[in-house]
Amino acid sequence: MSENDASPPVLERQGARATIRLNRPKHLNRLQAEDLDVLLKQFAEVEADPATRVLVLTGTGRAFSAGYDLNSVSERAVSDVEQRSAGSAFEVVVNRLEDIGIPTVCRLNGGVYGGSTDLALACDFRIGVDTCEMFMPAARLGLHYYKSGIARYVTRLGLDNAKRLFLTAEKIGAPEMLRIGYLTSVVPAEALDEEVDRLATILAGNAPIAMRGMKQTMHEISRGKLDEEAADRRARDSMRGEEIKEGIKAFAEKRPPKF
């Protein structure tokens, strides 16, 4: 695909996997206002399809994304959903991605900058090429980042790492991204697809109801808002559900389960 073939994010499906690809390579996949609306619709479409078991988010070209187009911030009218969330349109999209029930994998094909660092962090796993890099320039721009994004950095990367990235605005490379826990794994560019395929296949083959419930419980714990009664109910329900019957049967028969 040439750099002139820019478009809003592209949704593709292959078996149990859905892939959303940011597609403005000439501008390092910088997100426009219209892209945010498209992403929300694609997230809803993916979640509504029971055949889809895993979502991969990636970019076209040499970068994952340069973040949200800051010139669009002042131009975009505040929508009802933004008023209700007391946040920006971009924040709504990132939080929606984090709350998708199926497992999500960010395929970091290159650099990740600005708000897109939070978009990737909202995914459950991040696999990056060994040449990728990141920085969060909020302090350099005079921007106080939205609170749910800061919370995601703090809960997932730890307070000291969040302070370093937000307050210094320094760029870090793939080895350091791996060390602080931003990346799940780092691979050479030629091995990126193989590693993403490996992880996506594992996730697509595990029990979807159990994973959805555990993902919700883990998110609630990380936010300090655990609904203990609901989590206990999901655990009890799983003990008499169809998934555990198939899981135990498959284990006894030494074969992969069919959920």
PAVEXKOL-699140 format. One line per 4 residues: number of its first residue (from 1); for each residue x, y, z of N, C-alpha, C. Coordinates in steps of 0.1 Angstrom, whole numbers, plus 5000, padded with zeros to 4 digits. Example, Ala and Ser with C-alpha at 12.3 -4.5 7.8 and 13.67 -1.06 7.14 Angstrom:
# PAVEXKOL-699140
1	5132,4943,5078,5123,4955,5078,5132,4967,5078 | 5128,4978,5071,5137,4989,5071,5129,5000,5079
This chain:
# PAVEXKOL-699140
1	5008,4988,5000,5000,5000,5000,5009,5012,5000 | 5006,5022,4991,5014,5034,4990,5010,5044,5001 | 5019,5054,5003,5016,5064,5013,5005,5073,5009 | 5001,5073,4996,4990,5081,4992,4976,5075,4994
5	4976,5063,4999,4963,5056,5001,4958,5058,5015 | 4958,5070,5020,4954,5073,5034,4939,5071,5035 | 4935,5067,5046,4920,5065,5049,4918,5064,5064 | 4905,5065,5068,4903,5062,5082,4907,5047,5085
9	4907,5043,5098,4911,5030,5102,4904,5019,5094 | 4911,5008,5090,4906,4998,5082,4903,4985,5091 | 4891,4979,5090,4888,4967,5098,4889,4955,5088 | 4897,4945,5092,4898,4933,5084,4895,4921,5093
13	4890,4910,5088,4887,4898,5095,4894,4886,5089 | 4899,4878,5098,4905,4865,5093,4902,4854,5104 | 4892,4846,5101,4889,4836,5111,4884,4842,5124 | 4889,4838,5135,4885,4843,5148,4892,4857,5151
17	4900,4862,5142,4907,4874,5145,4902,4886,5137 | 4901,4897,5144,4898,4910,5137,4910,4919,5138 | 4913,4926,5128,4925,4935,5128,4920,4949,5124 | 4923,4959,5132,4921,4973,5129,4934,4979,5126
21	4935,4985,5114,4948,4991,5110,4947,5006,5108 | 4954,5014,5116,4955,5028,5113,4962,5031,5100 | 4956,5040,5092,4960,5040,5078,4962,5054,5072 | 4971,5061,5079,4975,5074,5073,4991,5075,5074
25	4997,5066,5067,5012,5064,5068,5020,5076,5065 | 5016,5085,5056,5023,5097,5052,5025,5106,5064 | 5015,5106,5073,5016,5114,5085,5017,5105,5098 | 5024,5094,5096,5027,5085,5107,5014,5081,5115
29	5003,5079,5107,4991,5074,5112,4985,5083,5124 | 4988,5096,5122,4982,5106,5131,4967,5105,5130 | 4960,5104,5142,4945,5102,5142,4938,5116,5140 | 4928,5116,5131,4920,5127,5129,4907,5125,5136
33	4899,5136,5137,4886,5135,5144,4877,5125,5138 | 4877,5124,5125,4868,5114,5118,4873,5099,5122 | 4885,5098,5124,4891,5084,5127,4885,5079,5141 | 4883,5089,5150,4878,5085,5163,4864,5079,5162
37	4856,5085,5154,4842,5080,5152,4842,5067,5146 | 4851,5065,5136,4852,5052,5129,4857,5041,5139 | 4867,5044,5147,4872,5034,5157,4861,5030,5166 | 4853,5039,5171,4842,5035,5180,4832,5026,5174
41	4829,5029,5161,4820,5020,5154,4826,5006,5151 | 4839,5006,5148,4846,4993,5146,4847,4985,5159 | 4850,4991,5170,4850,4984,5183,4837,4978,5186 | 4826,4985,5183,4812,4980,5186,4809,4968,5176
45	4814,4969,5164,4811,4959,5154,4819,4946,5158 | 4831,4948,5162,4840,4936,5166,4834,4929,5178 | 4829,4937,5188,4824,4931,5200,4811,4924,5198 | 4803,4929,5188,4790,4923,5185,4791,4910,5177
49	4802,4906,5172,4804,4894,5164,4809,4883,5172 | 4801,4873,5176,4805,4862,5184,4816,4853,5178 | 4818,4854,5165,4829,4846,5159,4842,4852,5161 | 4843,4865,5165,4856,4872,5167,4860,4870,5181
53	4872,4864,5183,4877,4860,5196,4889,4869,5201 | 4895,4876,5191,4907,4884,5195,4908,4896,5185 | 4912,4908,5190,4914,4920,5182,4928,4924,5182 | 4934,4926,5170,4947,4931,5168,4946,4946,5163
57	4954,4955,5169,4954,4969,5165,4968,4972,5160 | 4969,4977,5148,4983,4980,5142,4982,4992,5133 | 4993,4995,5127,4994,5007,5118,5000,5003,5105 | 4998,5012,5095,5004,5010,5081,5017,5018,5081
61	5027,5012,5075,5040,5020,5072,5050,5018,5083 | 5058,5029,5086,5069,5028,5095,5067,5032,5109 | 5055,5036,5112,5051,5039,5126,5038,5033,5130 | 5036,5031,5143,5022,5027,5147,5013,5039,5147
65	5017,5050,5154,5009,5062,5153,5016,5074,5160 | 5014,5086,5154,5019,5098,5160,5009,5104,5170 | 4998,5097,5173,4989,5102,5183,4978,5110,5176 | 4971,5118,5184,4959,5126,5180,4964,5139,5174
69	4958,5143,5163,4961,5156,5157,4956,5167,5166 | 4966,5174,5172,4963,5185,5181,4956,5196,5175 | 4957,5198,5162,4950,5209,5155,4935,5206,5155 | 4931,5193,5157,4917,5190,5157,4910,5192,5170
73	4918,5194,5181,4912,5195,5194,4903,5207,5195 | 4907,5218,5190,4899,5230,5191,4888,5231,5181 | 4890,5223,5170,4880,5223,5160,4868,5214,5162 | 4870,5204,5170,4860,5194,5172,4849,5199,5182
77	4836,5199,5178,4826,5202,5187,4824,5192,5198 | 4821,5196,5210,4819,5186,5221,4807,5178,5219 | 4808,5165,5219,4796,5157,5217,4790,5153,5230 | 4778,5147,5230,4771,5143,5242,4779,5134,5250
81	4786,5124,5243,4793,5114,5250,4805,5120,5257 | 4811,5131,5251,4822,5137,5258,4818,5145,5270 | 4806,5151,5269,4801,5159,5281,4798,5149,5292 | 4793,5138,5289,4790,5128,5300,4803,5123,5306
85	4813,5121,5298,4826,5115,5303,4835,5126,5309 | 4831,5139,5307,4840,5150,5312,4854,5148,5306 | 4855,5143,5295,4868,5141,5289,4868,5144,5274 | 4879,5142,5267,4880,5145,5253,4874,5133,5245
89	4872,5136,5232,4868,5125,5223,4878,5114,5222 | 4891,5118,5223,4901,5107,5222,4901,5099,5234 | 4899,5105,5246,4898,5097,5258,4887,5087,5258 | 4875,5090,5252,4864,5081,5251,4868,5069,5243
93	4875,5071,5232,4880,5060,5223,4889,5051,5230 | 4899,5057,5237,4909,5048,5244,4902,5040,5255 | 4894,5046,5263,4887,5039,5274,4878,5028,5268 | 4872,5031,5257,4863,5021,5250,4871,5009,5246
97	4883,5011,5241,4892,5000,5237,4896,4992,5249 | 4899,4999,5260,4904,4991,5272,4892,4982,5277 | 4880,4986,5275,4869,4979,5281,4863,4968,5271 | 4869,4967,5259,4864,4956,5250,4866,4943,5257
101	4855,4934,5256,4855,4922,5264,4865,4911,5259 | 4868,4911,5245,4877,4901,5240,4891,4906,5242 | 4901,4897,5242,4915,4900,5243,4920,4909,5232 | 4928,4919,5235,4933,4928,5225,4949,4928,5225
105	4954,4928,5213,4969,4928,5211,4972,4940,5202 | 4982,4948,5207,4987,4959,5198,5000,4955,5191 | 4999,4955,5178,5011,4951,5170,5018,4964,5167 | 5029,4967,5174,5036,4979,5173,5046,4978,5162
109	5042,4982,5150,5051,4980,5138,5062,4991,5137 | 5061,5001,5146,5071,5012,5146,5069,5021,5158 | 5073,5034,5157,5072,5043,5168,5058,5046,5172 | 5056,5049,5185,5043,5052,5191,5045,5065,5199
113	5037,5075,5196,5040,5088,5201,5027,5095,5206 | 5029,5103,5217,5017,5111,5222,5006,5102,5226 | 4994,5106,5223,4982,5099,5228,4981,5085,5223 | 4988,5081,5212,4987,5067,5208,4995,5058,5217
117	5004,5064,5226,5010,5055,5236,5000,5050,5246 | 4989,5058,5248,4979,5054,5257,4969,5045,5250 | 4967,5047,5237,4959,5038,5229,4965,5024,5229 | 4978,5023,5227,4984,5010,5228,4984,5004,5242
121	4985,5013,5252,4985,5008,5266,4971,5003,5270 | 4961,5007,5263,4948,5002,5266,4945,4988,5261 | 4954,4983,5252,4953,4969,5248,4959,4960,5259 | 4955,4947,5258,4959,4938,5269,4974,4934,5267
125	4979,4934,5254,4993,4930,5251,4998,4939,5241 | 5011,4941,5241,5018,4950,5231,5031,4943,5227 | 5031,4940,5214,5043,4933,5208,5049,4943,5198 | 5062,4947,5201,5068,4957,5193,5081,4952,5186
129	5084,4959,5175,5096,4956,5168,5108,4962,5176 | 5120,4957,5174,5131,4961,5182,5136,4975,5179 | 5130,4981,5168,5134,4995,5165,5124,5005,5170 | 5113,5001,5176,5103,5010,5180,5107,5019,5191
133	5100,5030,5193,5104,5040,5203,5091,5047,5207 | 5091,5054,5219,5079,5061,5223,5083,5074,5231 | 5074,5083,5231,5075,5094,5240,5061,5101,5242 | 5059,5106,5254,5047,5113,5258,5050,5128,5260
137	5047,5137,5250,5052,5150,5251,5043,5160,5258 | 5033,5156,5266,5024,5165,5272,5030,5176,5280 | 5040,5174,5288,5047,5184,5295,5054,5195,5286 | 5059,5190,5275,5066,5199,5266,5055,5208,5258
141	5043,5202,5257,5033,5210,5250,5024,5219,5259 | 5026,5217,5272,5018,5225,5282,5004,5219,5283 | 5003,5206,5281,4990,5199,5282,4990,5190,5295 | 4979,5192,5303,4976,5183,5314,4968,5171,5308
145	4974,5160,5308,4968,5148,5301,4955,5144,5309 | 4946,5138,5302,4933,5134,5308,4936,5124,5319 | 4927,5124,5330,4930,5116,5342,4930,5101,5339 | 4921,5096,5331,4921,5081,5329,4933,5076,5322
149	4939,5085,5313,4952,5081,5307,4963,5081,5317 | 4964,5091,5325,4974,5091,5336,4972,5079,5345 | 4960,5076,5348,4957,5064,5357,4962,5051,5350 | 4960,5050,5337,4964,5038,5330,4979,5036,5331
153	4987,5047,5329,5001,5047,5330,5006,5043,5344 | 4999,5049,5354,5003,5046,5368,5001,5032,5372 | 4988,5027,5369,4985,5013,5373,4992,5003,5365 | 4995,5005,5352,5001,4995,5344,5016,4996,5344
157	5022,5008,5346,5037,5009,5345,5043,5013,5358 | 5035,5017,5368,5040,5021,5381,5042,5036,5382 | 5042,5041,5394,5042,5056,5395,5055,5062,5390 | 5067,5056,5394,5080,5062,5390,5081,5062,5374
161	5077,5051,5368,5078,5051,5353,5069,5061,5347 | 5057,5062,5352,5047,5072,5347,5052,5086,5349 | 5058,5089,5360,5064,5102,5362,5075,5105,5352 | 5083,5096,5350,5095,5098,5341,5089,5101,5327
165	5080,5093,5322,5075,5095,5309,5067,5108,5307 | 5058,5111,5317,5050,5123,5316,5058,5136,5319 | 5066,5136,5329,5072,5148,5334,5085,5152,5326 | 5092,5142,5321,5104,5145,5313,5101,5146,5298
169	5091,5139,5293,5088,5139,5279,5099,5133,5271 | 5108,5125,5277,5120,5120,5270,5116,5108,5262 | 5123,5106,5251,5120,5094,5242,5128,5082,5247 | 5121,5071,5247,5128,5058,5251,5127,5048,5240
173	5136,5039,5239,5136,5028,5228,5130,5015,5233 | 5130,5006,5224,5124,4993,5226,5129,4985,5239 | 5142,4985,5241,5147,4978,5253,5142,4984,5266 | 5141,4997,5267,5136,5003,5279,5121,5002,5280
177	5114,5002,5268,5099,5000,5268,5096,4986,5273 | 5105,4976,5270,5103,4963,5275,5106,4962,5290 | 5117,4969,5295,5121,4968,5309,5110,4974,5318 | 5104,4985,5314,5094,4991,5323,5080,4984,5322
181	5079,4974,5313,5066,4967,5312,5057,4973,5302 | 5061,4983,5294,5052,4988,5284,5050,4978,5273 | 5061,4971,5269,5060,4961,5259,5059,4947,5265 | 5050,4939,5259,5049,4925,5264,5061,4917,5259
185	5065,4920,5246,5077,4913,5240,5082,4922,5229 | 5095,4920,5226,5102,4927,5215,5108,4917,5205 | 5106,4919,5192,5110,4910,5182,5116,4918,5170 | 5125,4912,5163,5129,4918,5150,5117,4920,5141
189	5118,4929,5132,5107,4932,5123,5102,4920,5115 | 5112,4912,5111,5108,4900,5103,5101,4889,5111 | 5101,4890,5124,5095,4881,5133,5082,4886,5139 | 5078,4899,5136,5067,4905,5142,5054,4898,5139
193	5051,4894,5127,5038,4888,5124,5037,4874,5130 | 5049,4867,5130,5049,4853,5136,5045,4854,5151 | 5051,4864,5158,5048,4865,5172,5034,4870,5175 | 5029,4879,5167,5015,4883,5169,5006,4872,5166
197	5009,4864,5155,5000,4852,5152,5000,4842,5163 | 5012,4840,5169,5013,4830,5180,5004,4834,5192 | 5005,4847,5196,4998,4851,5207,4983,4852,5204 | 4979,4857,5192,4965,4858,5189,4959,4844,5188
201	4966,4834,5183,4961,4821,5182,4958,4815,5196 | 4967,4817,5205,4965,4813,5219,4953,4819,5225 | 4951,4832,5224,4940,4839,5229,4927,4835,5223 | 4927,4833,5210,4915,4829,5203,4910,4815,5207
205	4919,4807,5212,4916,4793,5215,4912,4791,5230 | 4913,4802,5238,4909,4800,5252,4894,4804,5254 | 4889,4800,5266,4875,4802,5269,4871,4816,5269 | 4862,4821,5260,4859,4835,5259,4851,4841,5270
209	4842,4833,5276,4834,4839,5287,4843,4840,5300 | 4851,4830,5302,4860,4831,5314,4870,4842,5312 | 4876,4844,5300,4885,4855,5298,4879,4868,5299 | 4867,4870,5294,4859,4883,5295,4857,4886,5309
213	4853,4877,5317,4850,4879,5331,4863,4883,5339 | 4873,4875,5337,4886,4878,5344,4892,4891,5340 | 4891,4895,5327,4896,4908,5323,4888,4919,5330 | 4875,4917,5331,4867,4927,5338,4871,4928,5353
217	4873,4917,5359,4877,4917,5373,4891,4924,5375 | 4900,4920,5366,4914,4926,5368,4913,4941,5366 | 4905,4946,5356,4904,4960,5354,4898,4967,5366 | 4888,4961,5372,4881,4967,5383,4891,4968,5395
221	4899,4957,5397,4909,4957,5408,4919,4968,5406 | 4924,4970,5393,4934,4980,5390,4929,4994,5392 | 4916,4996,5391,4910,5009,5393,4905,5011,5407 | 4907,5001,5415,4902,5002,5429,4887,5002,5430
225	4880,4996,5421,4865,4996,5420,4860,4982,5418 | 4865,4972,5425,4861,4959,5423,4846,4956,5429 | 4838,4951,5420,4825,4947,5424,4826,4932,5428 | 4829,4930,5441,4832,4917,5446,4820,4907,5444
229	4808,4911,5446,4797,4902,5444,4796,4898,5430 | 4798,4907,5420,4797,4903,5406,4808,4894,5402 | 4820,4896,5407,4832,4888,5405,4830,4874,5410 | 4825,4873,5423,4822,4860,5429,4812,4853,5421
233	4802,4860,5416,4791,4853,5408,4796,4848,5395 | 4805,4855,5389,4811,4850,5376,4819,4838,5379 | 4827,4838,5390,4835,4826,5393,4826,4814,5396 | 4815,4816,5404,4806,4805,5406,4800,4800,5394
237	4795,4809,5385,4788,4805,5373,4798,4797,5364 | 4811,4800,5364,4820,4793,5355,4822,4779,5360 | 4820,4776,5372,4822,4762,5378,4811,4753,5373 | 4800,4758,5368,4789,4750,5363,4785,4753,5349
241	4794,4760,5342,4791,4764,5328,4796,4754,5318 | 4793,4757,5306,4796,4748,5295,4811,4748,5292 | 4817,4760,5294,4832,4761,5291,4840,4751,5299 | 4837,4751,5312,4846,4742,5321,4843,4728,5318
245	4831,4724,5314,4829,4710,5310,4837,4706,5298 | 4838,4715,5288,4846,4712,5276,4861,4713,5280 | 4865,4722,5288,4879,4723,5292,4884,4711,5299 | 4876,4706,5309,4880,4694,5316,4880,4682,5307
249	4870,4681,5298,4870,4669,5289,4882,4669,5280 | 4885,4681,5274,4896,4682,5265,4909,4679,5272 | 4911,4683,5285,4923,4680,5292,4924,4665,5295 | 4913,4659,5298,4914,4644,5300,4917,4637,5287
253	4912,4642,5276,4914,4635,5263,4927,4640,5256 | 4934,4649,5263,4947,4654,5258,4946,4660,5244 | 4936,4669,5243,4934,4676,5230,4931,4690,5233 | 4932,4699,5223,4928,4713,5225,4913,4715,5227
257	4909,4723,5237,4895,4725,5239,4888,4732,5227 | 4875,4730,5225,4868,4737,5214,4857,4746,5221 | 4860,4758,5223,4851,4767,5230,4842,4774,5220
